[in-house]
Amino acid sequence: MKKENHKLWILFKSMFVLSACTFGGGFVIVSLMKKKYVEELEWLEEDEMLDVTAITQSAPGPLPVNASVIIGYRLSGIVGSLIAVAGTILPPMIIISIISLFYEQFRTNPYIATALQVMRAGVAAVIFDVVINLAGNVLKTKRILYIVMMIVAFVATYLLDVSAMIVILCCLGIGLADLAITLRKKKGMTV
């Protein structure tokens, strides 16, 4: 039990720190979660983290909260999910509460405005890192279908301004059809 409590404490603390130090939205924290839980703590495999990323993007709600629910559940069940979510939502709640008290001063302060501009550059770099890693993992599969889907999805969202939700749902449909075909082929081989 003591070991489980220690694991839960590390889960809470790491989610809290990641959430407190993340500016720029969900993709940034997902990248940092990958570094923490896959590379540093080795609690998850690379493929599991990619699955978490895909699920969190497809599900409604904030990406960091969705990811923390899944990671927490994977590590320690429902208690792990609750602990991970608490660690994820507390920092923004505290920070936003403080900022709301001093909103007028923050809004007109040139130093704060400059700091926010500089942070955007860092956020863009982290998001770019996530994109490169995800694209690299798709290429590693060497499945033409997945590679073509990735390229078509990029063209559809970036060049044709198609809603990301439509792209995600289409990819989900294609993926399910591919799975059904694969299972049918395997079933035919075993008969």
Summary of the structure (lengths in Angstrom):
residues: 191
radius of gyration: 19.7
end to end distance: 47.6
largest distance: 72.5
contacts: 515
relative contact order: 0.10
helix: 87%
strand: 0%
